[in-house]
Amino acid sequence: MSWGGLKGLLAGAVLLFAPLLDAQAQMRLPPEPRLAPDKTLEIFSDKLDRAVKTGDFVGLAVAVVKDGDIALLRTYGKRAVNAPDPITPSTRFRIASLSKGFAAGLAAQLADKHQLDLEAPVKPYAPGFRLARSDEAEKVTIAHILSHRTGLPPYAYDNLLEANVPVPTIFDRLSRVKMICPVGRCYSYQNVAYSLIEPVVASISGEPFERAVANHLFKPLGMKASYGMSAFQSDDNWARPHVRGRSGWRVAPPDEMYYHVPSAGGVNASIEDMARWLQAQMGTMPDVLSPNALALMQTPRVRTRAELRRVRWLKNRVTDAHYALGWRIYEYAGRSIVMHNGGLQGYRAQIAFLPEKGLGVVALWNSMSSRGWAMMPTLFDAYFRLEDEDWLRLDCTQDQRGTRRVSCASD
């Protein structure tokens, strides 16, 4: 037989037996791994139900956003410990420092529209602003304000704010404060200085700061959020603040101090409102907050080493921390998360999301309980199927006062 004929015979044999060879090869391959059904929400919901039975929450509202949708919205407990009125999805809470994200969001929106330069100095908008080093005040930019890089010591003059000293008087005294570093060189969390964003927004938008946020963020996002005590108490559906007393939780008198720096801590919002805000921050409402505006907000600006010490209770989960504009950025179990906590007398709030995974959570509660800070790691560990660390301390015994779990890691 010629070589050409032999090649033809071999080719035919290959074609004849190819299906059998393919079948045998497929049989030898290991089967595709099958992941168990995603039980993230089931696990998280079960732990929420158990957490509210610990007595650490008077009222609690939680929402989870997954792939752009509100996948879970739960409310528990009461507006006041001594009254029957339940927390509902529209019950208003004070969200404390989560307010900073709205100020940064409006600034990013204006920057995205080329109406504001984040690297522009803030002093032309606040001519009376002075620092101990006279030349340094001229260097403070809008981005420095929103990322806490003014060079002032942490929480500069919050004590005066809480003593009801007028904000203009406090600003006059900032020039007496010894700076801890040159402007832009270090991170130091602020409330009073953060409010310098307010005259910037008012000047550019032509509206008072609160109205500008309402017109350009709250209303377009379908939120009923507000600023100020009168709006907070406009009807009875608001959560009363609670502090721990000798016989358990008691209602505390509402205070107005941080309404005087609305950009830093003045927003009132329900869990329905905050679920919409979470959706917007995760990119589902580009007509209001474009991808570029979100990038301006959520890009790390300064490393926050002290934050790693503050969250050391998270063990090896948080390995790096930065501040962006109105947001913290953590490296959590090797993934980047965007988050912020907030607290005022009688109120706590937390918001956090995984940008690359489309998963986020927001929680509001009207008691000074630290247990709620564990919402974020509880959800994310369930999603990543990490070892259960019992962040919510559900398997521990309470001490007599019920203020903490004595057999678990500290707060």
HELIX and SHEET records of a PDB file:
HELIX    1   1 TRP A    3  ARG A   28  1                                  26    
HELIX    2   2 THR A   40  ALA A   51  1                                  12    
HELIX    3   3 VAL A   52  THR A   54  5                                   3    
HELIX    4   4 ALA A   96  SER A   99  5                                   4    
HELIX    5   5 LYS A  100  ASP A  112  1                                  13    
HELIX    6   6 LYS A  123  TYR A  125  5                                   3    
HELIX    7   7 SER A  134  ALA A  137  1                                   4    
HELIX    8   8 ILE A  142  LEU A  146  1                                   5    
HELIX    9   9 ASP A  158  GLU A  162  1                                   5    
HELIX   10  10 VAL A  167  ARG A  173  1                                   7    
HELIX   11  11 LEU A  174  ARG A  176  5                                   3    
HELIX   12  12 ALA A  193  LEU A  196  5                                   4    
HELIX   13  13 ILE A  197  SER A  205  1                                   9    
HELIX   14  14 PHE A  209  VAL A  213  1                                   5    
HELIX   15  15 ALA A  214  PHE A  218  3                                   5    
HELIX   16  16 MET A  229  PHE A  232  1                                   4    
HELIX   17  17 MET A  257  HIS A  260  5                                   4    
HELIX   18  18 PRO A  262  GLY A  265  1                                   4    
HELIX   19  19 ILE A  271  GLN A  281  1                                  11    
HELIX   20  20 PRO A  291  GLN A  298  1                                   8    
HELIX   21  21 ARG A  305  ARG A  310  1                                   6    
HELIX   22  22 ARG A  312  LEU A  314  5                                   3    
HELIX   23  23 ARG A  371  ALA A  374  5                                   4    
HELIX   24  24 MET A  375  PHE A  384  1                                  10    
SHEET    1   A 8 ASP A  69  GLY A  77  0                                        
SHEET    2   A 8 GLY A  59  LYS A  66 -1                                        
SHEET    3   A 8 LEU A 359  TRP A 365 -1                                        
SHEET    4   A 8 TYR A 347  LEU A 354 -1                                        
SHEET    5   A 8 ARG A 335  LEU A 344 -1                                        
SHEET    6   A 8 ARG A 328  TYR A 332 -1                                        
SHEET    7   A 8 VAL A 318  TYR A 323 -1                                        
SHEET    8   A 8 VAL A 302  ARG A 303 -1                                        
SHEET    1   B 3 PHE A  93  ARG A  94  0                                        
SHEET    2   B 3 VAL A 267  ALA A 269 -1                                        
SHEET    3   B 3 SER A 226  TYR A 227 -1                                        
SHEET    1   C 2 HIS A 242  GLY A 245  0                                        
SHEET    2   C 2 GLY A 248  VAL A 251 -1                                        
END                                                                             
